[in-house]
Amino acid sequence: MPRRKNILRWSFYVISAIILLFLAGFIYLVIVSKANPPSIKNHQADSLQRTDHGNGFYTLNKNWFRKSSSGLFEMYVEGDPYQMGVVNGKLSQELVVRQEELFNDQIGKMIPSKFYLHFLKYFVGWFNRDLDKNVKEEYREEIYGVSGSASKDFAYIGTPYQRILNYHAAHDIGHALQSMALVGCTSFGTWNSMSADSTMIIGRNFDFYVGDQFAEDKIVAFFKPESGNRFMTVTWGGFIGAVSGMNEKGLTVTINAAKTNIPSGSATPVSLVAREILQYADNIAQAKAIAASRKMFVSESFLIGSAADRKAVIIEKTPDTMDMYDPARDFIVCANHFQGNSLLKSKENEEQMNESASVYRYRRLQELLDSNGKNTVEKTIRILRDRKGVGNTDIGLGNEKSINQLIAHHSIVFEPEKRLVWVSTDPWQLGEFVAYDLNKVFNLAGKQNNDEIAEVRLSVGADDFLNTEAFAKFERFRGYRKRISAHEKVNADSIVDSNPAYYHAWVLAGDESARNNDYAKALMFYQGALQKEIATKKEKDYIEEQIKKLQPEKLKK
């Protein structure tokens, strides 16, 4: 009996110690996950209120916000950092709230367990425990200003400031955790002998997909900060970083993800590095200096176009190394792998080149430029809309090896020396490309009339592909894919018929047949998928693994 009491007593001590350690760890997570907002000396901006002129047109002092006839939202904001954030949030409040709702809905679909969602909150907080220390004071002030317009429904995640700050690192965290299946953005530029009028032209697809609704509310934003350059970006509610943009000096920035290891902690989010370059760099040398001064926790390529230098380069940056790739010719091509001498042969980059769709898209882009003749804005848009594979082969609609993967949040074209920019409209890059003249828009401070600001004569019309049977079939394919995600039953043959050249249609048909215990048909579909142009090694491995699982004895059942 005494022995038994000793065992019970020691078991109690062990269990108590475990509970105490767990509680201590939980308290530590709660403490380190908190991010205190910056100290603001002047809160006068808090009392500002927007004026509603009707039809979605709002003004606030010299700032304004509207929805254009193209479907794009347009916004002009000026002031000191905190004031810019407050005004941005107040003018676009509905979009700030909606984007957070969409973001959390998407996370909820990915992680349906409330327990794991609660745990994830503290994990992200721990991961980003030093995030505020890696963000410039002026950007923390601006984010704090925006956060005043955030939703009241997500207090269980954190304070509005914590949430908006952390959302700026969401791209980087997602990039790191999904680096084996990177979304493949494509960008390129031409100048001098490669452009019809010798001026620089830069185009990019931002293939960042977080559901269809996320891309519905794009904002073409024009900023006049208290210090630095005036600049424009294509953004969304609550986001002050930059993924595509141009400043008043004709310097452009676009970002392309590269292969990265899972980081151990936070650093400066990529989008805020790009924002700083737009705001404070006049030329390539200054852009490089800014990039070098910031520590990042993922790997990224920054394609920098410079009117001052009359060329474009790629700043390639990892958490540990930085290089600058200068093509030493009149064009540049960027997919999702590094090209500079320092990083070309790195283990991560070689894996990216061997296992992803990046090199294939690079080759296709090079092929189109070689056959394109002297480049123009219209030709650039045609390339960004290209859906074919190398050699003009049909590799299916939506293939990651295509330049146009039919998932783009936006597509954009710059003429830096002319300060002109074209932004795509829905769907993806197939709709009209709306033209803006930055020389004119930056002078629209105090705009009081809800008239169009785009350059109609320069805009480029929608792609004729929208009116084809092929596009209608692709829409059916997307519908089947959504029904499968919702666990609805779909006819496997119909999936393939809707997108017959696309390997993933055959994979989905195989998966659907296997779920319905039709193993012979599943095997046929998987084998058919292997005959198509497969985007990544990971996907090919999956197909081959499914074929191995379909053993002869299973097929007999």
N, C-alpha and C positions, 0 to 999 in steps of 0.2 A: 504493500500500500504506500509506504513512504516513497518508494521508487517511482510509483505512478504519479504521486503528487509532485515530485521533482520534475518529471517529464512534462506534466501539465503546466507547472510554473514556468519552466524554461520555454515551452511552446508559447505561453502567454507573452513572455518577454520578447521572443522573436517576432511574433505577430504584431505586437505593439511597436517594436522598432521599425518594422516594415511600414506600418501605417504612418508613423511619425516621419519616416523618410519620404513617403509618398506625399504627405501634407506639406513637408518642407519644400519638396520639389515643386508642388503645385503653387505654393506661395511665391517661390522664386520665379516661376513662369509668369505669374500674375504681375509681379513687380517689374521684371525685365521687359515684359511685353508692353508696358505703358510708355507712351511717348508724350512728353509734356509739350504743349504748344509754345511757340516763341513769345517773348514779351513784346507787346505792341504799345508804343508810346502814344500813338494818336488813333483813337477809335471813332473819329468823326464819320468815317465811311459806313459804320454800322447803321446809322440812321438814314442813309440814302434809300430812296424808293424809286423803282422804275415807273415810267409812265406808259400805260397801255394805250396805243393808238388804234387798236383793233387789227384783225387779220394777222395776228402773230407778230406785229411790229411793236418793239419796245425801245424806249430811249431812257438814258439815265445820264444827266449832264451831257457831256460830249460823246458818250458811248451809246452804242445801239446794237440791236439784235433783230433779225428778221428771217423769214423763210422765203427763199426765192421761188420763182415759178418752175425752176428746174428740180425742186425738191431738196436742194441743199440748204442748210441753215448758214447764215452769214452773221458775223459778229465783229465789232470793232471795240477794243478796250484800251484805255490809257491810264497812266498814273504811277504812283509808287507801288511797290510789291503788294502790300496788304490791300491797298485800295483796288488794285487790278483784280486781286482774287475775289474781294467782296463784290465788285461790280460784275465780274464774270459769272459768279454764282447767282446773283440776283437776276441778271438778264436771262440766263439759261437754266433757271432753277428746275423747270419741269424735266429738262434733259439730264441734269445732274441726278435727280431722284430716279428717273427711269433707268439710266445706265446702271446705277447701283442695284436696282431691283433685278434687271436682266442678268447682271454679273452673279448675283447670289442665287438666282433661279438656276443658272447654268451649273454652279457649284453643287446646288441641291440635287440636280439630276445626276451629277457625277458621283456624289457621296450622299446617298439617301439617309444614312444613319445619323440621327441627331447627336448621339454620343461622339462619333468620330468628327462630326462638324464642330462640336464644342472643343474637342481635343485639338482639331486643326487650328482653331483660333489661337490657342496658346503656342502651338508649334510655329505658326507663322510669326507670332509675336516674339518668340525666342529667336527665330531665324533672323528677323529684322530688328533685333534688340539694339543694334547700333546704327540703324538706318538714318535717324535724324542727325547723327554726327557726321554723316557722309553726304548730306544735302545742304547746299548753300543756304545761308540765313535768309536771303531774299526769296528763295523758292519755298522755304518753309513758311515764311510769312504769307506768300501768295496762296499756298495750299491751305493755310489756316483761314484765309479770307474766303476761299471757295467753300470750305467745310461748313461755314455758317448757313449754307443753303442745302446741306445734305438732308437726307430722309431722317425722320425721327423713329423709323421702324426697325433700325438695326443696332440699337443701343447694346444689345446682348453681344455684339461682335466687338464693340469698342466705342470710344468717343468719335464724333464726326471727324475730328482732326486725325486721330489714329487711323481711321478707316481710309480716308482720302489719301493720306500719306502712304499707307501700305499698298493701295491700289496702284500707285506709281511703280511699285516693285513687282507687281503681279506678272507683268510680261517677262521679267527676268527669272522669277521663280518657275513659271511655267516652262520657259525656255530651258532652264537647267534640268527640271524633272522630266521633260519630254525630249531631251536632246537626241535621243535615238530615233526620233521621228519628227524632225524639224519641219515646220511649215516653210515652204520654199519661196521666198521673195526673189524677184529678178529686177535688176536695174542696169542701165547702160547710158552712155553719152557719146556724142560726136561733136567735132569742131573742125575748124580750118578746112582741109581738103575733103573731109568726110561729110560736111554739111553743105547744103545747096547754096546758102548765102555766106558761108564760112563762120557764122556765129554758132555758139554752143547750144546744143539741145540735149536735155537729160530727161529720161523717162524711167518710171518705176511702177511695179505692181506691189502693193502692200497686201500680201496674201496671209492676213491674220484673221482667223475665223473663230468666232465665239458665238456661233449661231446666227441665223439670218437677221434677227431683230437688232443685234448689236450694231450692224452696219446701216440700219435705217436712218439714224439720226446723225449723220456726218455734219460737222461744223467747219466751215472755211473761216478761220479766225485770223484777224489782223490786229497786231499788238503794237502799241507805242509805249514801251517801258520808260521809266524815269531816267534810266541810264542804259547805254548801249544802243544797238540798232533797232529800228522798226523791223518787224518780220511777220510772215504769215505761216500758218501751219494748217494741215487738215487734222482735226481732232474730234473729241466727243465730250459729252458733259462731264465736268469735274476733273478733266485731265489737262494739266498745264505743260506736260512734256512735249517733245517733238519726235515724230517718226518720219514725217516728210515736210520740208519747209524751205522757204527762201527769204533772205533778208533784203533790206533796201540797197545794200551794196552789191547785190547780185551774187551772193554766196548761197549755195544750196546744200542741204543735208538730207540724205536718206539712209536708213539703217537696214542691214541684212544680217540675220542671225547666223552664227557659225557653231560648229561642234564645240561643246564645253563639258567639263566635268562638273559633278554636283558640288557646289561650293559649301564651305563650312559656316559662312556668315554673310551678312549683307555688306554692300558697298554702295557706290552711287548708281542709281538706276540708269540704264542706257539712255532712256528717253530724256532724262535731265541733262546728261552730257551733250546730247544733240541739241537740246534747247539752249544750253550755254554757248555752244558754238554759233548758233544762229544769232544770238543776242550780242555776242561780244567779238566775233571774228569777222574781219574784213577780207581776209585772204587765206590761202592754204597754210602758210606758216603759222598764222595765229590760231587757226583751227587745230593744227597739230599740237601746238603748245597747250591748248586747253585740254585736249584729249589726254595728253601725257600727264597732266596735273591731277587727273581723276582716277581713282582706283575703282575698277568694275569687278563684279563677281560672276559675269558670264562673258563669253567671247562674241565679238560683234565686228562687222565691217561697216564703216561710215564712208559712203560715197560722197565726196565733197566736190562740188562744182564751183568754180570761181571766175567771175567776170574779170576780176582784177588780174588774174593769172592766165586767163583765156585757155583753161584746160581743167580737167578733172583728175582726181587721184582717189585712192581708197586708203583710209586709215584703218589698219587691222589691229585690233586690240583684244588681248586676253587678260585674265586676272593678273598675269605675271609679265607679259611681254607686249610690246607695241612695235609695229612696223608700218611703213607707208609704201604702198605700191603705186608707182608711176609707170604707166604703160609705154611712155616714150614714143607715142604715135598719136594719131588724131582721133582715137576712139577708145572707149573703156567698157568692159563688160564685167558685171558682178552678179554672182549667184549666191551660193551659201558655203563656199570654201575659200580659203585664203590663197593668195597668189604671190605675196612677197617672199623674198628669199629667207627671212627669219622664221616664217611659220609654215611655208609650203610643205616641208618634210616632217612636220610635227606629227606625232602619233595620232592625235585627235583629228587633225586635218586629213591625214591619209585615210583614216576610217570614214570620214565624211565623204571623201571623194570616191571611195570604193563601194560604199554601202548606201548612199543616198541618191536622190535624183539630181543633185546639184551639177555634176559634170555634164550630164546629158542636156540639161537646160542651157548650160553655158555653150555647148556645141551648137545647139539649135539657134541660139541667139547670134552666135558668130556666123552661122550659115546664112541667116536672114540679113545680117548687115553686109555680108559679102555680095549678096544678090540684090541688095536694096538700091544701089546707086547712091548718089549724093542725098543725104538724109534731109527730111523736112519734118515739121510737127505732125502732119497727116501720116507720113510713113512711120513715124515713131509710135503713133497710136495704133496703126495697123499691126506693128510688131507686138505691142503690148496685148493686143487682142488675139494673137495667133494661137490656134488650138491644135496644131499639127505636131508631129514628131520629126526627128531628124530625117531629111530626105523627103519632107512633105508627107510622111506616112500617117495613116489614121491610127492613133493610139488610144482612141476613145475620149469622150468628153469628161473633163474633171480629173484627168491624169496628172499627177504631181510632176511628171516630166514635161508637161506643157508649160509654155510661158504663161498662157492664160488658163489657170486651173479652175476658173469659174467659182472662186470662193473669195475674191479680193474684197477687203474692206473698202479700199479705194485704189485708183490708179491716177498717176499725176505726171504731167509734162512741164518742164521749165525751159524758158529761154532767158537765161540769167542776164545777158548783156542788154536785153530789151525790157527786163523786169516783167515779163509775161509768164503766166502760169495757167495751165488747163487742168481741171479737176473732173474726174469721171462722175457720172450719175448712174443710178440703179437701172438694170441689175448689173452688179459688178462693174467691169469696164466696158460693158456692151452699150450702155446708154450714152447720151450726149456728153461730150467733154466741154465743160463750160469754161470760157476764157476770162481771166481777170488781169487788169493792168495795174500793177502795184503802184506805179507813179500816180495814178488817179485815186485808187482806193485809200491810200494813206492820207490823202487830203480830204477825206470825207468825215473828219471829226465834226461832231455837232449835226450830223445828218438828221433831218426832221421829216423827210418825205419817204414813203414806202415804195420808192421806185427801184427798178432793177439796176444793179451795179456791174453786172457782167458785160463783157464786150461781145454783143450778139454777132457781129460781123466776123469775129475770129473763132467763134465756137465751132466745134466739129460734130457732125451729126451722129446719130446712133448707128450701130452696126446692123447691116441688113440681115445678119444671121438671126436676129430676133424674130423675123417673120417666116422662118423656115420650119419645115416638118421636123428637121433634126433637133432644133431647139425645143419644139413641143415634146418630142420623145425624151429629151434630157430632163425636162420638167417632170415627166412621168417617172423617170428613173429616180429623181430626187424624192418624189412622193413615195415610191416603194421603199426607199432607204429610211424615210421617216417612220413609215408603218412598221418596218422591221425593228427599229429602235424602240417602238412602243409595244413590241411583242405581239404584233398582229400577224396573222397568217397571210402570206403573199405567194402568188403563183410563181414558181422559180423560172419557168420559161419566159414569163412576161418580163422579169427583171433583165434577162439577157437580151430579149428583143428590144428593150428600150435603150440599150447602150452596148451593142454587140462587140464593138472593138475595144471596150474597156475591160481590162483584166478583173477589176474589182466587181463589176457586174456579175462575172462568172463566179467569183469567190462568194458573193452574197447568195447567188443561186445555189452553190454547193452547200453553204451553211444552212440555208433554208431547207434543202432536201434532206440533209443529215438530221435536222431537228425533227423532220417528219418521218424519220426512219427509212427513207428511200435511199439506201446507201449506194446502190448501183448508179443512180442518177447523180448523186453527190460526187462520186468518183469521176464521172464523165465531165461534170462542170469544173472540178478542180484541175483535171488534166487539160481541159480547154483553156483555163486561166494561164497555165504554164506556157501556152503558145502565144500569149499576148505580151505586150511591152509592160513589164512589171516595174513599178516605180522604185522600190527599195529592196535591199537584201532581206530585211526583216519580214517584209510581206511575202517574198518568195519562200523564205524558210517556213513561214506559216502554212503556205499552200502545200509544200512538200511534206510537212508534218501531218497535215490532214490526210493526204494520200496514203502515208504509211499506216495511219490508224485504221484505214478501211481495209482490213485484212480479208483474205478470201473467205474465211469461215464466217466473217461478219456479213459479207455480201450475200451469203447463201440464206441468211435469215429473212 
